[in-house]
Amino acid sequence: MEKYALEHQVTGEEIRQCRKRLGLSQEDFARFANVSKKTVERWEYSKTPISGPIVTLVNILREHPQIEEERKIPERKTRLRLSYMFRDELCTVIDVDERNRDVEVVNYTRHLLKRAFGKIEKPSYQQYEEFLESRCFPPTRDKMKLVLREYDIPFYDPMMIIERTEGRMAEDDFWIRVER
């Protein structure tokens, strides 16, 4: 007896229709499905049914096409972007306008403990600065000047520390990718 009510195959035409309904090029659909563009081309022109994880993805996208839009990373509008990661999972994108002290976030997880700012959807600049400090060793750390010298940082600055350490802490799997 089946354990899940899932289809086991889709046709190349069904994949093509799904991609077109989402308004995606083959290259963009390949990125979304985490496969190569050649794989999408092969699927779409195949005369035999296709099986595997793509079947489940196509069926989910038929029922919930908004998922593609929800997973899309917004175009970068600021000079500084931080990607808050848990292992290799993107949890939060943080765009920062340092001059105007403005912060915008997009969360890609519902798990509050994996979000950079937890339940806060619109953090203030002060909350952003507190977040940065939380991903660094404390400014009161014993022999801090030696640690700063080791990282070639002239003074305690959370952003400079994060750029050197990726905000990695010994006790967790979170880290920060900085794009300037």
VEXDREN-202205 format. One record per atom (N, C-alpha, C): chain; atom name; x, y, z. Coordinates in steps of 0.2 Angstrom, whole numbers, plus 5000, padded with zeros to 4 digits. Example, Ala and Ser with C-alpha at 12.3 -4.5 7.8 and 13.67 -1.06 7.14 Angstrom:
// residues 2
+----+----+------+------+------+
: ch : at :    x :    y :    z :
+----+----+------+------+------+
:  A :  N : 5066 : 4972 : 5039 :
:  A : CA : 5062 : 4978 : 5039 :
:  A :  C : 5066 : 4984 : 5039 :
:  A :  N : 5064 : 4989 : 5035 :
:  A : CA : 5068 : 4995 : 5036 :
:  A :  C : 5064 : 5000 : 5039 :
+----+----+------+------+------+
//
This chain:
// residues 180
+----+----+------+------+------+
: ch : at :    x :    y :    z :
+----+----+------+------+------+
:  A :  N : 5004 : 4994 : 5000 :
:  A : CA : 5000 : 5000 : 5000 :
:  A :  C : 5004 : 5006 : 5000 :
:  A :  N : 5002 : 5011 : 4996 :
:  A : CA : 5006 : 5018 : 4996 :
:  A :  C : 5006 : 5021 : 5002 :
:  A :  N : 5011 : 5025 : 5004 :
:  A : CA : 5011 : 5029 : 5010 :
:  A :  C : 5009 : 5036 : 5009 :
:  A :  N : 5011 : 5038 : 5003 :
:  A : CA : 5009 : 5045 : 5001 :
:  A :  C : 5006 : 5046 : 4994 :
:  A :  N : 5001 : 5050 : 4994 :
:  A : CA : 4997 : 5051 : 4988 :
:  A :  C : 5001 : 5056 : 4983 :
:  A :  N : 5006 : 5053 : 4979 :
:  A : CA : 5010 : 5056 : 4975 :
:  A :  C : 5010 : 5053 : 4968 :
:  A :  N : 5011 : 5058 : 4963 :
:  A : CA : 5012 : 5055 : 4956 :
:  A :  C : 5019 : 5053 : 4956 :
:  A :  N : 5020 : 5048 : 4951 :
:  A : CA : 5027 : 5045 : 4951 :
:  A :  C : 5030 : 5047 : 4944 :
:  A :  N : 5026 : 5050 : 4940 :
:  A : CA : 5029 : 5053 : 4933 :
:  A :  C : 5026 : 5059 : 4931 :
:  A :  N : 5030 : 5063 : 4927 :
:  A : CA : 5027 : 5069 : 4923 :
:  A :  C : 5029 : 5068 : 4916 :
:  A :  N : 5026 : 5072 : 4912 :
:  A : CA : 5029 : 5072 : 4905 :
:  A :  C : 5033 : 5078 : 4904 :
:  A :  N : 5037 : 5078 : 4899 :
:  A : CA : 5041 : 5084 : 4897 :
:  A :  C : 5036 : 5090 : 4896 :
:  A :  N : 5031 : 5089 : 4893 :
:  A : CA : 5026 : 5094 : 4892 :
:  A :  C : 5023 : 5097 : 4898 :
:  A :  N : 5022 : 5093 : 4903 :
:  A : CA : 5019 : 5096 : 4910 :
:  A :  C : 5025 : 5100 : 4913 :
:  A :  N : 5031 : 5098 : 4912 :
:  A : CA : 5036 : 5102 : 4915 :
:  A :  C : 5037 : 5109 : 4912 :
:  A :  N : 5036 : 5109 : 4905 :
:  A : CA : 5037 : 5115 : 4901 :
:  A :  C : 5031 : 5119 : 4903 :
:  A :  N : 5025 : 5116 : 4903 :
:  A : CA : 5019 : 5121 : 4905 :
:  A :  C : 5020 : 5124 : 4912 :
:  A :  N : 5022 : 5120 : 4917 :
:  A : CA : 5023 : 5122 : 4924 :
:  A :  C : 5028 : 5128 : 4924 :
:  A :  N : 5034 : 5127 : 4920 :
:  A : CA : 5039 : 5133 : 4919 :
:  A :  C : 5036 : 5139 : 4916 :
:  A :  N : 5032 : 5138 : 4911 :
:  A : CA : 5029 : 5144 : 4907 :
:  A :  C : 5024 : 5147 : 4912 :
:  A :  N : 5020 : 5143 : 4916 :
:  A : CA : 5015 : 5146 : 4920 :
:  A :  C : 5018 : 5151 : 4925 :
:  A :  N : 5024 : 5149 : 4927 :
:  A : CA : 5028 : 5153 : 4932 :
:  A :  C : 5031 : 5159 : 4929 :
:  A :  N : 5032 : 5159 : 4922 :
:  A : CA : 5035 : 5164 : 4919 :
:  A :  C : 5042 : 5164 : 4919 :
:  A :  N : 5045 : 5158 : 4920 :
:  A : CA : 5052 : 5157 : 4920 :
:  A :  C : 5056 : 5154 : 4914 :
:  A :  N : 5062 : 5156 : 4913 :
:  A : CA : 5066 : 5154 : 4907 :
:  A :  C : 5068 : 5147 : 4909 :
:  A :  N : 5071 : 5143 : 4905 :
:  A : CA : 5073 : 5137 : 4907 :
:  A :  C : 5079 : 5137 : 4912 :
:  A :  N : 5083 : 5142 : 4911 :
:  A : CA : 5089 : 5143 : 4915 :
:  A :  C : 5086 : 5145 : 4922 :
:  A :  N : 5081 : 5149 : 4923 :
:  A : CA : 5078 : 5151 : 4930 :
:  A :  C : 5075 : 5145 : 4933 :
:  A :  N : 5071 : 5141 : 4929 :
:  A : CA : 5068 : 5135 : 4931 :
:  A :  C : 5073 : 5130 : 4934 :
:  A :  N : 5079 : 5130 : 4930 :
:  A : CA : 5084 : 5125 : 4932 :
:  A :  C : 5087 : 5127 : 4939 :
:  A :  N : 5088 : 5134 : 4940 :
:  A : CA : 5091 : 5136 : 4946 :
:  A :  C : 5086 : 5135 : 4952 :
:  A :  N : 5079 : 5136 : 4950 :
:  A : CA : 5074 : 5134 : 4956 :
:  A :  C : 5074 : 5127 : 4957 :
:  A :  N : 5074 : 5123 : 4952 :
:  A : CA : 5074 : 5115 : 4953 :
:  A :  C : 5081 : 5112 : 4955 :
:  A :  N : 5086 : 5117 : 4956 :
:  A : CA : 5093 : 5115 : 4958 :
:  A :  C : 5096 : 5109 : 4953 :
:  A :  N : 5095 : 5111 : 4946 :
:  A : CA : 5098 : 5106 : 4941 :
:  A :  C : 5101 : 5111 : 4936 :
:  A :  N : 5104 : 5108 : 4931 :
:  A : CA : 5107 : 5112 : 4926 :
:  A :  C : 5101 : 5113 : 4920 :
:  A :  N : 5103 : 5118 : 4916 :
:  A : CA : 5098 : 5120 : 4911 :
:  A :  C : 5098 : 5115 : 4906 :
:  A :  N : 5103 : 5111 : 4905 :
:  A : CA : 5103 : 5105 : 4900 :
:  A :  C : 5098 : 5100 : 4903 :
:  A :  N : 5098 : 5099 : 4909 :
:  A : CA : 5093 : 5094 : 4912 :
:  A :  C : 5086 : 5096 : 4911 :
:  A :  N : 5084 : 5103 : 4911 :
:  A : CA : 5077 : 5105 : 4910 :
:  A :  C : 5076 : 5104 : 4903 :
:  A :  N : 5081 : 5106 : 4898 :
:  A : CA : 5080 : 5105 : 4891 :
:  A :  C : 5078 : 5098 : 4889 :
:  A :  N : 5082 : 5093 : 4892 :
:  A : CA : 5081 : 5086 : 4891 :
:  A :  C : 5074 : 5084 : 4893 :
:  A :  N : 5072 : 5086 : 4899 :
:  A : CA : 5066 : 5084 : 4902 :
:  A :  C : 5060 : 5087 : 4897 :
:  A :  N : 5061 : 5093 : 4895 :
:  A : CA : 5055 : 5096 : 4891 :
:  A :  C : 5055 : 5093 : 4884 :
:  A :  N : 5060 : 5090 : 4882 :
:  A : CA : 5060 : 5087 : 4875 :
:  A :  C : 5059 : 5080 : 4875 :
:  A :  N : 5059 : 5077 : 4881 :
:  A : CA : 5058 : 5070 : 4882 :
:  A :  C : 5052 : 5067 : 4880 :
:  A :  N : 5052 : 5061 : 4876 :
:  A : CA : 5046 : 5058 : 4874 :
:  A :  C : 5044 : 5053 : 4879 :
:  A :  N : 5048 : 5051 : 4884 :
:  A : CA : 5046 : 5046 : 4889 :
:  A :  C : 5045 : 5050 : 4895 :
:  A :  N : 5040 : 5047 : 4900 :
:  A : CA : 5039 : 5050 : 4906 :
:  A :  C : 5045 : 5051 : 4911 :
:  A :  N : 5045 : 5057 : 4914 :
:  A : CA : 5051 : 5058 : 4919 :
:  A :  C : 5049 : 5056 : 4926 :
:  A :  N : 5053 : 5053 : 4930 :
:  A : CA : 5052 : 5052 : 4937 :
:  A :  C : 5057 : 5055 : 4941 :
:  A :  N : 5057 : 5055 : 4948 :
:  A : CA : 5061 : 5058 : 4952 :
:  A :  C : 5059 : 5064 : 4956 :
:  A :  N : 5063 : 5067 : 4959 :
:  A : CA : 5060 : 5073 : 4963 :
:  A :  C : 5057 : 5078 : 4960 :
:  A :  N : 5058 : 5079 : 4953 :
:  A : CA : 5055 : 5084 : 4949 :
:  A :  C : 5048 : 5083 : 4949 :
:  A :  N : 5045 : 5077 : 4949 :
:  A : CA : 5038 : 5075 : 4949 :
:  A :  C : 5035 : 5079 : 4955 :
:  A :  N : 5038 : 5078 : 4961 :
:  A : CA : 5035 : 5081 : 4967 :
:  A :  C : 5035 : 5089 : 4966 :
:  A :  N : 5040 : 5091 : 4964 :
:  A : CA : 5041 : 5099 : 4963 :
:  A :  C : 5036 : 5101 : 4958 :
:  A :  N : 5035 : 5098 : 4953 :
:  A : CA : 5030 : 5100 : 4948 :
:  A :  C : 5023 : 5100 : 4951 :
:  A :  N : 5021 : 5095 : 4955 :
:  A : CA : 5015 : 5094 : 4958 :
:  A :  C : 5014 : 5100 : 4963 :
:  A :  N : 5019 : 5101 : 4967 :
:  A : CA : 5018 : 5106 : 4972 :
:  A :  C : 5017 : 5113 : 4969 :
:  A :  N : 5021 : 5114 : 4964 :
:  A : CA : 5020 : 5121 : 4960 :
:  A :  C : 5014 : 5122 : 4957 :
:  A :  N : 5011 : 5116 : 4955 :
:  A : CA : 5004 : 5117 : 4952 :
:  A :  C : 4999 : 5119 : 4957 :
:  A :  N : 5000 : 5116 : 4963 :
:  A : CA : 4995 : 5118 : 4968 :
:  A :  C : 4997 : 5125 : 4972 :
:  A :  N : 5003 : 5126 : 4972 :
:  A : CA : 5005 : 5132 : 4976 :
:  A :  C : 5011 : 5136 : 4972 :
:  A :  N : 5009 : 5139 : 4966 :
:  A : CA : 5014 : 5143 : 4962 :
:  A :  C : 5017 : 5148 : 4966 :
:  A :  N : 5014 : 5151 : 4971 :
:  A : CA : 5017 : 5157 : 4974 :
:  A :  C : 5024 : 5155 : 4978 :
:  A :  N : 5025 : 5148 : 4979 :
:  A : CA : 5031 : 5146 : 4982 :
:  A :  C : 5037 : 5149 : 4978 :
:  A :  N : 5037 : 5149 : 4972 :
:  A : CA : 5043 : 5151 : 4968 :
:  A :  C : 5044 : 5158 : 4969 :
:  A :  N : 5039 : 5162 : 4970 :
:  A : CA : 5040 : 5169 : 4971 :
:  A :  C : 5042 : 5170 : 4978 :
:  A :  N : 5040 : 5167 : 4983 :
:  A : CA : 5042 : 5167 : 4990 :
:  A :  C : 5049 : 5165 : 4991 :
:  A :  N : 5052 : 5161 : 4987 :
:  A : CA : 5059 : 5159 : 4988 :
:  A :  C : 5063 : 5163 : 4984 :
:  A :  N : 5061 : 5168 : 4980 :
:  A : CA : 5065 : 5172 : 4976 :
:  A :  C : 5069 : 5177 : 4980 :
:  A :  N : 5075 : 5178 : 4979 :
:  A : CA : 5079 : 5183 : 4982 :
:  A :  C : 5078 : 5190 : 4979 :
:  A :  N : 5077 : 5195 : 4983 :
:  A : CA : 5075 : 5201 : 4980 :
:  A :  C : 5082 : 5204 : 4977 :
:  A :  N : 5080 : 5209 : 4972 :
:  A : CA : 5086 : 5212 : 4969 :
:  A :  C : 5089 : 5217 : 4974 :
:  A :  N : 5096 : 5217 : 4974 :
:  A : CA : 5099 : 5221 : 4979 :
:  A :  C : 5098 : 5228 : 4978 :
:  A :  N : 5096 : 5232 : 4983 :
:  A : CA : 5095 : 5239 : 4982 :
:  A :  C : 5100 : 5243 : 4986 :
:  A :  N : 5104 : 5240 : 4990 :
:  A : CA : 5109 : 5244 : 4994 :
:  A :  C : 5116 : 5241 : 4993 :
:  A :  N : 5121 : 5245 : 4995 :
:  A : CA : 5128 : 5243 : 4994 :
:  A :  C : 5130 : 5237 : 4999 :
:  A :  N : 5126 : 5236 : 5004 :
:  A : CA : 5128 : 5231 : 5009 :
:  A :  C : 5122 : 5226 : 5010 :
:  A :  N : 5124 : 5220 : 5008 :
:  A : CA : 5119 : 5214 : 5009 :
:  A :  C : 5122 : 5209 : 5014 :
:  A :  N : 5119 : 5207 : 5019 :
:  A : CA : 5121 : 5201 : 5023 :
:  A :  C : 5116 : 5195 : 5022 :
:  A :  N : 5119 : 5189 : 5021 :
:  A : CA : 5115 : 5183 : 5020 :
:  A :  C : 5116 : 5179 : 5027 :
:  A :  N : 5111 : 5179 : 5031 :
:  A : CA : 5112 : 5175 : 5037 :
:  A :  C : 5110 : 5168 : 5036 :
:  A :  N : 5115 : 5163 : 5037 :
:  A : CA : 5115 : 5156 : 5035 :
:  A :  C : 5115 : 5152 : 5041 :
:  A :  N : 5111 : 5146 : 5040 :
:  A : CA : 5112 : 5140 : 5045 :
:  A :  C : 5115 : 5135 : 5041 :
:  A :  N : 5121 : 5133 : 5042 :
:  A : CA : 5124 : 5128 : 5038 :
:  A :  C : 5124 : 5131 : 5030 :
:  A :  N : 5121 : 5127 : 5026 :
:  A : CA : 5120 : 5130 : 5019 :
:  A :  C : 5113 : 5132 : 5017 :
:  A :  N : 5109 : 5133 : 5022 :
:  A : CA : 5102 : 5136 : 5021 :
:  A :  C : 5102 : 5143 : 5022 :
:  A :  N : 5100 : 5147 : 5017 :
:  A : CA : 5099 : 5154 : 5018 :
:  A :  C : 5092 : 5155 : 5022 :
:  A :  N : 5093 : 5159 : 5028 :
:  A : CA : 5088 : 5160 : 5032 :
:  A :  C : 5085 : 5167 : 5032 :
:  A :  N : 5090 : 5172 : 5031 :
:  A : CA : 5087 : 5179 : 5031 :
:  A :  C : 5092 : 5183 : 5026 :
:  A :  N : 5089 : 5187 : 5022 :
:  A : CA : 5093 : 5192 : 5018 :
:  A :  C : 5092 : 5199 : 5021 :
:  A :  N : 5098 : 5202 : 5023 :
:  A : CA : 5097 : 5209 : 5026 :
:  A :  C : 5101 : 5214 : 5022 :
:  A :  N : 5097 : 5219 : 5019 :
:  A : CA : 5099 : 5224 : 5015 :
:  A :  C : 5100 : 5230 : 5020 :
:  A :  N : 5106 : 5233 : 5020 :
:  A : CA : 5107 : 5239 : 5024 :
:  A :  C : 5110 : 5245 : 5021 :
:  A :  N : 5106 : 5250 : 5022 :
:  A : CA : 5108 : 5257 : 5019 :
:  A :  C : 5111 : 5260 : 5025 :
:  A :  N : 5118 : 5260 : 5026 :
:  A : CA : 5121 : 5263 : 5032 :
:  A :  C : 5121 : 5270 : 5032 :
:  A :  N : 5121 : 5274 : 5026 :
:  A : CA : 5120 : 5281 : 5026 :
:  A :  C : 5113 : 5283 : 5030 :
:  A :  N : 5108 : 5280 : 5027 :
:  A : CA : 5101 : 5282 : 5030 :
:  A :  C : 5099 : 5278 : 5036 :
:  A :  N : 5104 : 5274 : 5038 :
:  A : CA : 5102 : 5269 : 5044 :
:  A :  C : 5095 : 5266 : 5043 :
:  A :  N : 5095 : 5262 : 5037 :
:  A : CA : 5089 : 5259 : 5036 :
:  A :  C : 5090 : 5251 : 5034 :
:  A :  N : 5086 : 5247 : 5037 :
:  A : CA : 5087 : 5240 : 5036 :
:  A :  C : 5081 : 5237 : 5034 :
:  A :  N : 5082 : 5232 : 5029 :
:  A : CA : 5076 : 5228 : 5026 :
:  A :  C : 5078 : 5221 : 5026 :
:  A :  N : 5073 : 5217 : 5028 :
:  A : CA : 5075 : 5210 : 5029 :
:  A :  C : 5070 : 5206 : 5025 :
:  A :  N : 5072 : 5200 : 5022 :
:  A : CA : 5067 : 5195 : 5019 :
:  A :  C : 5069 : 5188 : 5023 :
:  A :  N : 5064 : 5185 : 5026 :
:  A : CA : 5066 : 5179 : 5029 :
:  A :  C : 5064 : 5173 : 5024 :
:  A :  N : 5068 : 5168 : 5024 :
:  A : CA : 5066 : 5162 : 5020 :
:  A :  C : 5065 : 5156 : 5024 :
:  A :  N : 5063 : 5157 : 5031 :
:  A : CA : 5061 : 5151 : 5035 :
:  A :  C : 5056 : 5154 : 5040 :
:  A :  N : 5052 : 5149 : 5042 :
:  A : CA : 5046 : 5151 : 5047 :
:  A :  C : 5049 : 5149 : 5054 :
:  A :  N : 5055 : 5146 : 5054 :
:  A : CA : 5058 : 5144 : 5061 :
:  A :  C : 5061 : 5150 : 5064 :
:  A :  N : 5058 : 5153 : 5069 :
:  A : CA : 5060 : 5159 : 5072 :
:  A :  C : 5067 : 5159 : 5074 :
:  A :  N : 5069 : 5154 : 5077 :
:  A : CA : 5076 : 5153 : 5080 :
:  A :  C : 5081 : 5154 : 5074 :
:  A :  N : 5079 : 5152 : 5068 :
:  A : CA : 5084 : 5153 : 5062 :
:  A :  C : 5084 : 5160 : 5059 :
:  A :  N : 5079 : 5164 : 5061 :
:  A : CA : 5079 : 5171 : 5058 :
:  A :  C : 5084 : 5175 : 5061 :
:  A :  N : 5087 : 5180 : 5057 :
:  A : CA : 5092 : 5184 : 5060 :
:  A :  C : 5089 : 5188 : 5066 :
:  A :  N : 5082 : 5190 : 5065 :
:  A : CA : 5079 : 5195 : 5070 :
:  A :  C : 5073 : 5191 : 5074 :
:  A :  N : 5073 : 5185 : 5073 :
:  A : CA : 5067 : 5181 : 5077 :
:  A :  C : 5061 : 5183 : 5074 :
:  A :  N : 5056 : 5185 : 5078 :
:  A : CA : 5049 : 5187 : 5076 :
:  A :  C : 5049 : 5194 : 5073 :
:  A :  N : 5054 : 5198 : 5074 :
:  A : CA : 5054 : 5205 : 5071 :
:  A :  C : 5055 : 5205 : 5064 :
:  A :  N : 5050 : 5208 : 5061 :
:  A : CA : 5050 : 5208 : 5053 :
:  A :  C : 5053 : 5215 : 5050 :
:  A :  N : 5053 : 5220 : 5054 :
:  A : CA : 5056 : 5227 : 5052 :
:  A :  C : 5060 : 5229 : 5057 :
:  A :  N : 5067 : 5227 : 5058 :
:  A : CA : 5071 : 5229 : 5063 :
:  A :  C : 5073 : 5236 : 5062 :
:  A :  N : 5075 : 5239 : 5068 :
:  A : CA : 5078 : 5246 : 5067 :
:  A :  C : 5085 : 5245 : 5066 :
:  A :  N : 5088 : 5251 : 5065 :
:  A : CA : 5096 : 5251 : 5064 :
:  A :  C : 5099 : 5249 : 5070 :
:  A :  N : 5096 : 5251 : 5076 :
:  A : CA : 5099 : 5249 : 5082 :
:  A :  C : 5099 : 5241 : 5083 :
:  A :  N : 5093 : 5238 : 5081 :
:  A : CA : 5092 : 5231 : 5082 :
:  A :  C : 5097 : 5227 : 5077 :
:  A :  N : 5099 : 5230 : 5072 :
:  A : CA : 5103 : 5228 : 5067 :
:  A :  C : 5110 : 5228 : 5070 :
:  A :  N : 5112 : 5233 : 5073 :
:  A : CA : 5119 : 5234 : 5076 :
:  A :  C : 5119 : 5229 : 5082 :
:  A :  N : 5114 : 5228 : 5086 :
:  A : CA : 5114 : 5223 : 5091 :
:  A :  C : 5115 : 5216 : 5088 :
:  A :  N : 5112 : 5215 : 5083 :
:  A : CA : 5112 : 5208 : 5079 :
:  A :  C : 5120 : 5207 : 5078 :
:  A :  N : 5123 : 5212 : 5075 :
:  A : CA : 5130 : 5211 : 5073 :
:  A :  C : 5134 : 5210 : 5079 :
:  A :  N : 5133 : 5213 : 5084 :
:  A : CA : 5137 : 5212 : 5090 :
:  A :  C : 5136 : 5205 : 5093 :
:  A :  N : 5130 : 5202 : 5092 :
:  A : CA : 5128 : 5196 : 5095 :
:  A :  C : 5132 : 5190 : 5091 :
:  A :  N : 5135 : 5192 : 5085 :
:  A : CA : 5138 : 5187 : 5081 :
:  A :  C : 5146 : 5188 : 5082 :
:  A :  N : 5148 : 5192 : 5087 :
:  A : CA : 5155 : 5193 : 5088 :
:  A :  C : 5157 : 5191 : 5095 :
:  A :  N : 5163 : 5191 : 5096 :
:  A : CA : 5165 : 5190 : 5103 :
:  A :  C : 5164 : 5197 : 5107 :
:  A :  N : 5163 : 5197 : 5113 :
:  A : CA : 5161 : 5203 : 5117 :
:  A :  C : 5166 : 5208 : 5117 :
:  A :  N : 5165 : 5214 : 5118 :
:  A : CA : 5170 : 5219 : 5118 :
:  A :  C : 5174 : 5219 : 5124 :
:  A :  N : 5171 : 5215 : 5129 :
:  A : CA : 5175 : 5215 : 5136 :
:  A :  C : 5179 : 5208 : 5136 :
:  A :  N : 5180 : 5205 : 5131 :
:  A : CA : 5184 : 5199 : 5131 :
:  A :  C : 5191 : 5200 : 5133 :
:  A :  N : 5193 : 5195 : 5137 :
:  A : CA : 5200 : 5195 : 5140 :
:  A :  C : 5205 : 5195 : 5134 :
:  A :  N : 5210 : 5199 : 5134 :
:  A : CA : 5215 : 5199 : 5129 :
:  A :  C : 5212 : 5201 : 5122 :
:  A :  N : 5207 : 5205 : 5122 :
:  A : CA : 5204 : 5207 : 5116 :
:  A :  C : 5208 : 5210 : 5111 :
:  A :  N : 5213 : 5214 : 5113 :
:  A : CA : 5218 : 5217 : 5109 :
:  A :  C : 5222 : 5212 : 5105 :
:  A :  N : 5224 : 5207 : 5108 :
:  A : CA : 5227 : 5202 : 5105 :
:  A :  C : 5223 : 5198 : 5099 :
:  A :  N : 5217 : 5197 : 5101 :
:  A : CA : 5212 : 5194 : 5096 :
:  A :  C : 5211 : 5199 : 5090 :
:  A :  N : 5210 : 5205 : 5091 :
:  A : CA : 5210 : 5210 : 5086 :
:  A :  C : 5216 : 5210 : 5082 :
:  A :  N : 5222 : 5210 : 5085 :
:  A : CA : 5228 : 5210 : 5081 :
:  A :  C : 5229 : 5204 : 5077 :
:  A :  N : 5226 : 5198 : 5079 :
:  A : CA : 5226 : 5192 : 5076 :
:  A :  C : 5222 : 5192 : 5069 :
:  A :  N : 5217 : 5196 : 5070 :
:  A : CA : 5212 : 5197 : 5064 :
:  A :  C : 5214 : 5203 : 5060 :
:  A :  N : 5220 : 5206 : 5062 :
:  A : CA : 5222 : 5213 : 5058 :
:  A :  C : 5216 : 5218 : 5058 :
:  A :  N : 5213 : 5219 : 5064 :
:  A : CA : 5208 : 5224 : 5065 :
:  A :  C : 5210 : 5229 : 5070 :
:  A :  N : 5210 : 5236 : 5068 :
:  A : CA : 5213 : 5241 : 5072 :
:  A :  C : 5209 : 5242 : 5079 :
:  A :  N : 5203 : 5241 : 5079 :
:  A : CA : 5199 : 5243 : 5085 :
:  A :  C : 5192 : 5238 : 5084 :
:  A :  N : 5189 : 5238 : 5090 :
:  A : CA : 5183 : 5234 : 5090 :
:  A :  C : 5177 : 5236 : 5086 :
:  A :  N : 5176 : 5233 : 5080 :
:  A : CA : 5170 : 5235 : 5076 :
:  A :  C : 5167 : 5229 : 5074 :
:  A :  N : 5161 : 5228 : 5076 :
:  A : CA : 5157 : 5221 : 5074 :
:  A :  C : 5157 : 5219 : 5067 :
:  A :  N : 5156 : 5224 : 5062 :
:  A : CA : 5156 : 5223 : 5055 :
:  A :  C : 5163 : 5220 : 5053 :
:  A :  N : 5168 : 5224 : 5055 :
:  A : CA : 5175 : 5221 : 5053 :
:  A :  C : 5176 : 5214 : 5055 :
:  A :  N : 5174 : 5213 : 5061 :
:  A : CA : 5175 : 5206 : 5064 :
:  A :  C : 5171 : 5201 : 5060 :
:  A :  N : 5165 : 5203 : 5059 :
:  A : CA : 5161 : 5198 : 5055 :
:  A :  C : 5164 : 5197 : 5048 :
:  A :  N : 5167 : 5202 : 5045 :
:  A : CA : 5170 : 5201 : 5038 :
:  A :  C : 5176 : 5196 : 5039 :
:  A :  N : 5179 : 5196 : 5044 :
:  A : CA : 5185 : 5192 : 5045 :
:  A :  C : 5183 : 5185 : 5047 :
:  A :  N : 5177 : 5184 : 5051 :
:  A : CA : 5176 : 5178 : 5054 :
:  A :  C : 5169 : 5175 : 5052 :
:  A :  N : 5166 : 5178 : 5047 :
:  A : CA : 5159 : 5177 : 5045 :
:  A :  C : 5154 : 5176 : 5050 :
:  A :  N : 5155 : 5179 : 5056 :
:  A : CA : 5151 : 5179 : 5061 :
:  A :  C : 5150 : 5172 : 5064 :
:  A :  N : 5155 : 5168 : 5063 :
:  A : CA : 5154 : 5161 : 5066 :
:  A :  C : 5156 : 5161 : 5073 :
:  A :  N : 5152 : 5157 : 5077 :
:  A : CA : 5153 : 5156 : 5084 :
:  A :  C : 5154 : 5148 : 5085 :
:  A :  N : 5158 : 5147 : 5090 :
:  A : CA : 5160 : 5140 : 5091 :
:  A :  C : 5154 : 5136 : 5093 :
:  A :  N : 5149 : 5138 : 5096 :
:  A : CA : 5143 : 5134 : 5098 :
:  A :  C : 5137 : 5134 : 5094 :
:  A :  N : 5138 : 5136 : 5088 :
:  A : CA : 5132 : 5135 : 5083 :
:  A :  C : 5134 : 5135 : 5076 :
:  A :  N : 5129 : 5133 : 5071 :
:  A : CA : 5131 : 5132 : 5064 :
:  A :  C : 5128 : 5138 : 5060 :
:  A :  N : 5127 : 5144 : 5063 :
:  A : CA : 5125 : 5150 : 5059 :
:  A :  C : 5132 : 5154 : 5057 :
:  A :  N : 5131 : 5157 : 5051 :
:  A : CA : 5136 : 5162 : 5049 :
:  A :  C : 5133 : 5167 : 5044 :
:  A :  N : 5137 : 5172 : 5042 :
:  A : CA : 5135 : 5177 : 5039 :
:  A :  C : 5139 : 5178 : 5033 :
:  A :  N : 5136 : 5179 : 5027 :
:  A : CA : 5140 : 5181 : 5020 :
:  A :  C : 5139 : 5188 : 5019 :
:  A :  N : 5144 : 5192 : 5018 :
:  A : CA : 5144 : 5199 : 5017 :
:  A :  C : 5145 : 5201 : 5010 :
:  A :  N : 5141 : 5205 : 5007 :
:  A : CA : 5142 : 5207 : 5000 :
:  A :  C : 5142 : 5214 : 5000 :
:  A :  N : 5147 : 5217 : 4997 :
:  A : CA : 5148 : 5225 : 4997 :
:  A :  C : 5148 : 5226 : 4989 :
+----+----+------+------+------+
//
